[in-house]
Amino acid sequence: MIREEFIRQFDWFLLIILILLLAFGEISIYSASIQKTGEKVILSDYYLKQLIWIFVGIAIFIFVLYIPEVIIDIFVVPFYIGAIFLLLLVLFLPGVKGVHRWISFGGFGLQPSELAKIASVLLIAKIISKRYLQKWKIVVFSFLVILPPILLILWEPDLGSALIFIIFYFPMIYFAGVPLYAIILIISPIISIIVGFSLTLWIIFDAILLIVLLLRRLSFTLSGVIFAGNFFLSFVTPYFWNNLKVYQQKRILTFIDPTRDVMGSGYQIIQSKIAIGSGGIFGKGLLQGTQKNLAFLPEQQTDFIFSVIGEELGFLGCTFLIILFILLVWRVICILRKIQNTRKRITIVGILSFIICQIVINIGMNIGIFPVVGIPLPFISYGGSNLLVNMAAMGIIVKFAAEKSFIE
């Protein structure tokens, strides 16, 4: 009876979207694995490895569906501790291209930062979903969960992955009951640093901040500390910037605008934009991308897989892929609206946030509106760690939608 109810409640539409995304990704990686120059054809084994990861990912998806929710709850803390241990371990292993992000075994690589994402989401949801937890404790406890992985990931270094933790942190605490104005106050120091370079923006932001503090009627001392702290950050930012060495300023400016260094860090984005633009409406045809075949696209099977799609399948191919992502997000939101359990809702919000973040950042850096930060395109880019974590995350969402919860 329970199994029949589970099957009846199972979200088959979401499963179909996942299968279409996996198939689309495998075809794209197969194309990215081939380089054709005249009669010469070079075929890499990326598509074969990805096919293995897809089957493993499907197995994990099914495993998550069948494992009791109580067992998941029991292993949340050990899973988080294990992820932190792996993040520490990877720092002492030999680096790849100057960074320490992967643990290699048998020709495959494990990226601990991917495991840390889902582990942090599950632990945050477990902690902050407790009833009658004070708002300041929600903010502090959840921040203490994401702080260790952020610091360790920045040490690798991997700014893109560290950024994702910050992004899913705020929606989770908002759904846990932290007011929007409090979240704005939390991120205000970052905004103050950014607006510090413009006197007009500085005045406007400080005026808005002051109005928010007055409307919320916080204590005079707290309001004063918040306003003074933000004012100070905006004031010292230009001074700090002017005291940096020229090469330090150049590095930061190149990160923000890679086109400043067209033969260095800007090379990838420029070639990506050329590839996407040359695809036109219908594309050059599968396997026919010249930018890809001539190896002008670095990391074309991972971070820049969207460029391969744009060049070979054109605007229509990119639109089809984006529609699939929109349907995926829409379906998860539909599930979220139906679920009443607080812990489940917070978990789904965290998962959805880091998946949307990856989609937006990856496509954004492929079309040149974001810097290159090494974020893969979910379900599409080559890579086992990201795919397995995303499949496990989808399994959790589908499981929550189909089962009644015994965990509060």
Secondary structure, DSSP 8 states (H G I E B T S, - for coil): -HHHHHHHH--HHHHHHHHHHHHHHHHHHHHHTEEEETTEEEE-SHHHHHHHHHHHHHHHHHHHHHS-HHHHHHHHHHHHHHHHHHHHHHHTS--BTTB---EEETTEEE-HHHHHHHHHHHHHHHHHTSTT--HHHHHHHHHHHHHHHHHHHHHTT-HHHHHHHHHHHHHHHHHTT--HHHHHHHHHHHHHHHHTT-HHHHHHHHHHHHHHHHHHT--HHHHHHHHHHHHHHHHHHHHHHHTS-HHHHHHHHHHH-GGGSTTTTTHHHHHHHHHHHHHTTT-S-TT--HHHHTT-STTTTTTTHHHHHHHHHHHHHHHHHHHHHHHHHHHHHHHHHH---HHHHHHHHHHHHHHHHHHHHHHHHHTTSS-------TTTSS-HHHHHHHHHHHHHHHHHHHS-----
